């Protein structure tokens, strides 16, 4: 089978242009668009994401600040930074980059974010709205996954609603910020949905689940986890993973969770890493910040709970 590569970079061109226009319109009305990231420690993938967002923000005219804390920062220090950003009129959206160091309780940190500024929907209020199918903000990675799928389905001439209703979607990885939001968006599209986590691998059941997929979404953070034997002929494969790999010459580069070389020949369509989900995620995050600016202007910002 000749596989089609779903190119995230070309998919972003229209989204990026629309985003820049929206930011420009707000600027003309004297309204700034600002986002803040919070980065604790020096995780490789979090740093890569931070750099990408910084570059994109500069390109589209969004004001960007990254608040960096050392790996040994106390939880109260992280919460204090978030509370400062909640108060800041220059910041419409807040993104806490993951992973946080293990001594920090992620749920407590997320709860500190003002829901109106929680552009990744990690606060329980926003996560609940998402699970109910009425999201305030669609988390950017899951949004990117389904934007790529929607665009690809359109390109085949199929009808989107029909495609999803007939599809069995398997999501590998069940994190609150990627796996579960992907499941919620798949539910919204009336697909048959299966969610699996590391226990599927530990019990030797990974392939049994993944081979059932018409659409396989992989977000496990395990380089090369999915190989040819895990994928049925003709599946559509979306690789969310961003993992560092050190070459023989000592240089670090990014690889996904899917072994592209072996899986691509079996897949009907597949996203590459880099250049697949990542670029779309970045644009979506800033799009959510624009949504936050508009909502905050019309409603006024509430207290964090
Ligand atoms: P996470 O560590 O929070 O969650 C990983 C999930 O995968 C867990 O549910 C875990 O049980 C599951 N898992 C781990 N090993 C597994 C295995 N062997 N088999 C099956 N399931 C397994 O990670 P996350 O934040 O969800 O991120 C996942 C990956 O996606 C990472 O590589 C991350 O860097 C990447 N990511 C990419 C983007 C993007 O824009 N492309 C955005 C966010 C995260």
Boltz pocket constraint, residues with backbone or C-beta under 6 A from the ligand:
constraints:
  - pocket:
      binder: B
      contacts: [[A, 45], [A, 98], [A, 141], [A, 172], [A, 173], [A, 174], [A, 175], [A, 176], [A, 177], [A, 178], [A, 179], [A, 196], [A, 197], [A, 198], [A, 199], [A, 200], [A, 201], [A, 206], [A, 218], [A, 219], [A, 220], [A, 221], [A, 222], [A, 225], [A, 239], [A, 240], [A, 241], [A, 242], [A, 243], [A, 277], [A, 278], [A, 279], [A, 281], [A, 282]]
      max_distance: 6.0
